[in-house]
Amino acid sequence: MPGVTMNKVVKRYGDVQVIHGIDLKIEDGEFCVFVGPSGCGKSTLLRMVAGLEETTEGEMFIGDRNVTKLDPSDRCVSMVFQTYALYPHMTVKENMGFGLKMNGHPKAEIEEKVAEASRILKLDEYLARKPAALSGGQRQRVSIGRAIVRGPDVFLFDEPLSNLDAELRVEMRVEIARLHKEIGATMIYVTHDQVEAMTLADKIVVLRLGNIEQVGAPMDLYRDPDNKFVAGFIGSPAMNFMNGTVADGGVEVPNLQMTVPVPIAAAYKGYAVSAGLRPEHLTIDRSGTSMKVEMTESLGGISYAYLIGATGERIIIEERGDERVSEGETVGLSFEPERLYLFDAKTEQRIRG
């Protein structure tokens, strides 16, 4: 399956620029996820790939074809939207084959492609039903099936699970991951949910204000974020951030009432930093008295404790096991110094040693 290449693509609406010179290569057969907060440009960028939004500047390639000026129908892409966009008066089978029928494909070919898509998505028993008789997850599978029968070079997903409840979202994540493994197609998926991004992607593109903040494999972004934004966006719950200052022997973190002994270049001495620690890298120290437990959230196998430190900055800690803290307790915490992430307080860029 062809990949997608963007060369300095720009999108403007009049005088307002919303996409700022994006350079990106998505490999053949790769599952790439665009992730970021609302308004970051991820859906706009997806629609530019589809041809639903004009590329103001730069070039867009699908495989070796320059598709920058091509109409959507000539790009050989299929798009799955947040809304299912199914024809209510048609059966599942008719919905899935309608695009091919309108393009004049032979009936036998349509039957074959619909049958194959139905097999992949486990829709055989629903082919005679109309959308009103389907659950939300089943409707979304029909929408994906309609995309499959077209045999596109690239599949595009625009927040396809947003309308589903939590249980169905998990089920459909598994379905989409299985679909990618089975057909091996290039897929670009847009979401604001970093859990979806982490569980589905081969490659994650983190966007903010129309710019790429970082590109990489899910665990690479989790373990080695380039800046505070990526560090806070990737991981659930989000990374804890506290004010600190680079000093002799490490980083002073007033909220923790300690100097963390981390190696850092002498040139940074006196720098104001943001010190980051992930909830799962922290451990409750019941012999300590430096922090008060403000509240707890129990999720069964794990719970989250919200602690207030010396300067009033909140810290979230992940707990497992049978013994867990309670609201109102006074405790300390411990962690391995190498787990501390440092970011320049002004630029928010990562400081690496």
N, C-alpha and C positions, 0 to 999 in steps of 0.2 A: 504494500500500500504506500502511495506517495506521502511524503512528509510535507510540512508547511514551513516556509521561510519568510520572515518579515525583515525588510531592509529600511530602517529609519522611517517607519510609517507614522504619519501624523494625521490627526483628525481635528478639524475646526468646525464650529458652528458659528458662522459670521466671524466676529473678532475674538470669540472665546475658543481657546485651544484646550481640548480635553485629553488627547493622546499626544505624548511628547517624544517623538522620534524613537519608537520602539525597534530594537534589533533583537530578533529571536529566531532560533531554529528548533523545530519540532521534528524529530527523526521519524522515519518510516515505521509504522506500527506502534508508535509510542502513545501512552495514555498521559496527556498533559492537562493539568488542572490550573486554571486561572483563579486565584483566590485573593480576597482583599475585602475591606469594608465597603459599605454602600457608597456609590459615587466615585469609586477608584478607577473606573473605566473598563472593568473586565467584560461586561456584557457588550459594551461598545466595540471593544477589540474583537470579540467573537463575531459580532455582526459584520465587522469589516472583512473578516475571513469569508463569511457567507456571501458577501456582496450586498447585504441589506443596508449597509452604511457605506458611503463613498469614502475611499482613501484620499485624503486631501493632498498629501505628499508621501513620497516613498514608494516602495514596490512590495507586492504580495505575490508569492509563488506557491503553487501546489505542485509538488514534484518539480519538474523542469518547466512547467507552464507559468508564464507571467499572467496572472489572473486579475491584476490590479484594476483594469478597466472592463472586465467581463461582467455580464449580467449573472445574477445568482443561478439561473438555469443552466448556464454554460460552465459552471465551476466544478461540477461533479461532487457536490457536498450534500449531506442531508442533515437537517436540524431538528432536534427534539426540544420543544419549548416547555416552559414552566406550566402553562395550561395545555391540556391534552389536545385541544383543537381537533376533536373527532366529529364526524358527521353523525348527528343523533339518529337520522332515519336509515342509516346503513348498518349492516352487520359488521362484526369484527373483520370477517374475511373481505367484505367489500371495502371497508375503510383501508385495510392494508394494501389492497391492490389498486386503489382508485388512481393513484398517481401514474402507474404504468398504463392503466386503461386509457387515461386522458392523453397519454403520449403515443397511443396507437400500437402498443405492444400486443403480440398475439395472445389469445386467450390461454393457450397451453403453457406459454412462458410465464404468464401471470400466475396461473395455478401452481406451477412448480416453485416459483419464488416465494409465494405466500405460504405454501406448505413447508418449505425449508425454514422460513422465518418463524412460523408457528412452532415447529419442532424445537428450534433453538430457545424460544421464549416460553415453551410449555403452555401454548395457547390452544391446542387442538380441541379441547372440549368446549371452548368458548366461541368458536368460529361462527356459529349461527346466532349468537346473541348480539343485541344492540348495546351501545355504551351505557344506557340507563340501567342495564342489568348487571353491570360490572362494578367491582370495588375500585377505589382510587388507584391501587397498585396495579390491578389488571388493566385499567385504562392506560396507565403510563406504559405498560408493556406493549399494548397495542400501538401506541404512538411510536415506541422504539421499533416495533415490527414494521411499521410503515416506512421508517427510515431504512431498515435493513433491505427491504425488497428492491429498493432503488439501486443497490450495489454501488454506493458512493466511494470515492477515494478517501473522503474524510467525514467522520461523524462529529457533529457539533451538538453539545448539550448545554442549554441555558437554564441553570438552576432547576433541573427536572424533578427534584424531590421536595421542593419547597411546599407543595400543597398536601403532602402526606403526613400522617401522624408518625410519632417516634418509632413505633414498631415496624410500620411499613417502610420507613426510611432505611432502617437497617436491612430489611429484606431486599429492598430494591438496590441498595449498595452492593449486596452480594450478587444479585442478578446482573448488574452492569459489569462488575468485575469478572464474572464468569463469561459474559458475552464477549468481553475484550479478549480473554484468553482463547475462546473458541474461534472467533473470526479473525483475530489478529489485525484489526483495522486501526488506522490512525484515529485517535479520538481526542477532542479538545472539550473540556468540561469546565463550566463556570459555576462557582459556588462562593458564598460568604462563610460557609461552615468549614472550619479548618479540620474537623474530624473527618468529613467527607474527603477533603484533600489528602490527608495523611493516609487514609485507608485505600484510596483508589489509585493514586497517581504513581506513575513512573517518574514524572518530573512535575514539580510545582513551580509556578510563576507567581510570586507575591507582588501585587500591584498596590500602589498608593498614589492618588492624585494624577493618574495618567502616566506614571513612570514605573519601571520595573525596579523593585527594591532588591530582589535576589531571585536567582533561579537555581534549582538543584533537586536532588532526590529528597524525599520526605525526611529521612533520618539525618541527612547532611544538614538540612535547614534547622532541624531540631537541635542537633549537637553543635553546630558551628554557624550560628547566625551572624550576618555581617553588621547588623545594626540593632538598635533597641526596638524598632518597630517590628522587625521580623521575629526577634526573640520573644516579644510579647504576644505576637499574633499566632505563632506556631507553638502548640502545646496547650493542654487543657487539664486543670485550670492554668491561667496565664502565669508567666514568670513573675516572681516578686521583685520589685525594684525599690532600692533605698538609696538615699543620698550618702555620698562618701567622699573622702579626700585621700589622695595618694600621699603616703608618709614614709618615713624610714621603716623598713621591715615589712611593708605591705600597704593595706588600705584601711584607713579608719572608717568604721561604719557606726556612727553614734546610736542608731536605732538598736543595734546589737550590743552596744557598749563594749566593743572589742576592735582590735586591729587584726585584720585577717592576714595571715602571713602568705601572701602570694607574690611570686616573682614579677617585678615590673621595672622597666627601664628607668634609670635615674632621671632622665629628661622629663618624666611625667610628674616628678615630685611637686606637690602643691596643687596638682590638677583636681578640679571638682569632677567627680565621676558619679555615674549611676551604677550601683552594684546590684547584680541580678542573681537570684537563686530560684531554682524550680521547686515547686511544692514537694515533688517526689524525691528530691535530693536532701531534704531536711528531716531531722529526727527529733522527737520530743525528748528533752532531758528533764525527768521529774525531780531531780535534785536541784535544779536551777530555780531562780526566783525573779528573773529579769523581765518576764512577759506575762500578761494576763490573757486568759482565753476569753475572747469576746463572745464567740458562738461556735457551734459545731454543726456540720451537716453529715448525716449518716446515710450512706447509699448501700448499706449491706456489707459487701465484701471490703469496701473502703469507706473512709470518712474524711472530711476536711475540717481542720481546726483553724479558726481565724484568731490570730494572736495580735495584740497591740504591744509594740515595742516602746523603748524609752522616749523616742521623739514623737510617738503617736502614729508612726507609719504602720500600716497593717501588713501582716505576713500570713499567707495561707500555707498550711502544712498538710500533706497527705499522710494518713495513718492506715495501717493494716493490722491484722491480728485482733486478739480479744480485748486487750487492755488499751483503752482510748481515753483521752482527756475529756473533761466535762466543762461546761460553761462556768466561769468564775474562778477556775483554778489558776494558780500562779506557777509557771514552769519556765524552763530554759529550753534552748535548742542547740543541736550540734549538727555539723556538716563537714564534709571533706573540703579543705580550702581550694583544691583544684576545681571544685564545682562552681566557684564564684565567677560570674561573667562581669566584665567591666566595659562601660560605655562612656564616651566623652559626654559630659553633662550638656555641652553646648551643641555639638554636631550630632550627637546620638550615635556616632559610629563606634564600632567595636574597637577596644584596645586589647591587642594581643601581645602581652609580655613586653 
